[in-house]
Amino acid sequence: MKAAQIFKGKFVLLLLLAVPFLALPSFVSNYYVGLVIQILITAIFAMSLDILVGYTGLPSMGHAAYFGVAAYATGFLYFAGFNNFWVVFVVGLGVGGFTAALFGLLAIRARGPYFMLITLALSQVLWGIAFKWRSVTKGDDGLPGIKRPEIGMGVDLIPDPHFYYFTCAIFLIVFFALYILVHSPFGYALRGIRESESRMKSLGYNVWLYKYIAFIFAGAFAGMSGVLWVYYSGFVNPSNLGIDLSVRGLLMLILGGAGTMFGPAIGAAIIVLLENIVSGLTERWSLILGIIYVVVIMLFSEGITSIVKKVSRD
Amino acid sequence: MTFWIIQILNGLSFSMFLFLVAAGFTLIFGLMKIINIAHGSFYLLSAYIGLTILRATGNFLLATIIASVAAVVVGMAMQSLFLRRLHMKELQQVLLTFGFVLIIADVCLWIWGGNSFALPKPASLKGSVWVGNMVFPVYRLFVIVVGIIIGVGLWIFQEKTKFGAIIRAGVDDEEMLRGAGINVQLVFSGVFGLGALLAGIGGMIGGPFVGVFPGVDLTILLLALVVVIIGGIGSLKGAFVGSLFVGLIDNFGKALFPEISLFTLFAPMAIILAIKPTGIFGRIEE
């Protein structure tokens, strides 16, 4: 009963938070609407990564792989003539989850830096293929000119406000799905694995299977964000699969706080806003982002993470 | 027969290039458990600096020395000013090295622009030799020789010298090394510098046939990853055998089955990961 009340309280709070979001397109220009769309899609990606990094303690270095395969699937389906969002969405989710199922078989046996190395290598292999297999992927030119689809009953997503409301809806669904996931017995088992794998093993949990399922869930949610991103930006290219995006997701988690419900979205908002502001001022966004990495890591690793480490050691 | 000899020589020269870029990566991981994503950035930096010096002086040896020293300085600074403070925090270390990837790549783009360059070969190595009834470029033979010399040099260094023994001890048990009164920080930054040196030499040796362009840093990183995963991460022997394996398979794959050449580089990695996740010479770590 009590848990249900807390949940209700949070629900009301969220509804209040939703009001400015709903009114947004009537007050600001399409540029800002686009900015919020970018934040929401990126937040879904960061939240999916957080299942692994924050809740299960699996530092995946190749999470862009699942985002990217779904992105390419969206591109291929568009040029094959599919214009129904739901078909593409299910396929994107499916290929994201399937790729994760495949990579998980190879990666989950390893631990710590070895796990990081293998996830990094597997995703970079996909990047290499997307880069070099020009006859299919057009190499680094990518696949431009992908138009937004319809979602049935004659509604299409081409106007930015339409796409905005739709992305908001998907974001909320993903948010609640993840809320249910991490507050389920399954989610608590994942946290148990994060804290002490050996303890969970001796309690009789099949640790490998829990990690594997978390890996597939994370891949499927990342796939979702990949589909939305392609429809927002209108094109796919190898950077959607690359280390740049994978590592950027990790930076968002460190900035916003891993293993929390709102942390990934906050981190995503900070990075997307910074990118849009800074790249408007200078061509050297990449250099600035590099410096942001260095500054954030050097400051935070003395602060927040050392506290987390101390707590988890006790 | 000649076809096979030429293909084997081609494969070997690519293998030795792979070894140069993978050896430093594996040394750093073996000792410090750092995935140095900026490894390809040392290649990038060294090749660009070498290019500028070659254009000014035409002296390949001088260019190699200055370019490699630049890579070493950047590598050691990265380790002793930044990574040192993140001891045992693997995720933070990786993110930090990625920050340097962005910084180095963007500074290079700023200075040298977005065009693709091939470094000019040294004049004395420009010709080609007859192998049976086919010609083979002298430069590729030179790459094979350099790779073997550096491989043997590293082996002697690691197995026969005191510093090598310290590194091997550090790979096995770093805490004991500290306990034995060794300045571990000095060893760490020395090995980081050595890794950067190898990648820097790789940039000069690979510059004439791999070239240097924005994005080559991540391409080099990918090659190093494939090699060390096949050979077994953290071991020089693994890097050497992995390089031979990848270089030869890739070359024969391209020559015999051009339509699937893309996957000849990656398929062996997936197979090895499925059969023996630690690679051919890798050890199980707890």
Interface residues (C-beta under 8 A of the other chain):
Chain A: V53 P59 M61 L105 L106 R109 A110 R111 G112 P113 Y114 M116 L117 I118 L120 A121 Q124 V125 W127 G128 I129 K132 W133 D140 G242 I243 V247 L250 L251 I254 R284 S286 L287 L289 G290 I291 I292 Y293 V294 I297 M298 F300 S301 E302 T305
Chain B: F29 K33 I34 I35 I37 F82 R85 L86 K89 E90 L91 Q92 V94 L95 L96 F98 G99 F100 V101 L102 I103 A105 D106 V107 L109 W110 G215 L218 T219 L221 L222 L225 V226 V228 I229 I233 L262 F263 L265 F266 M269 A270 L273 A274 P277 T278 E285
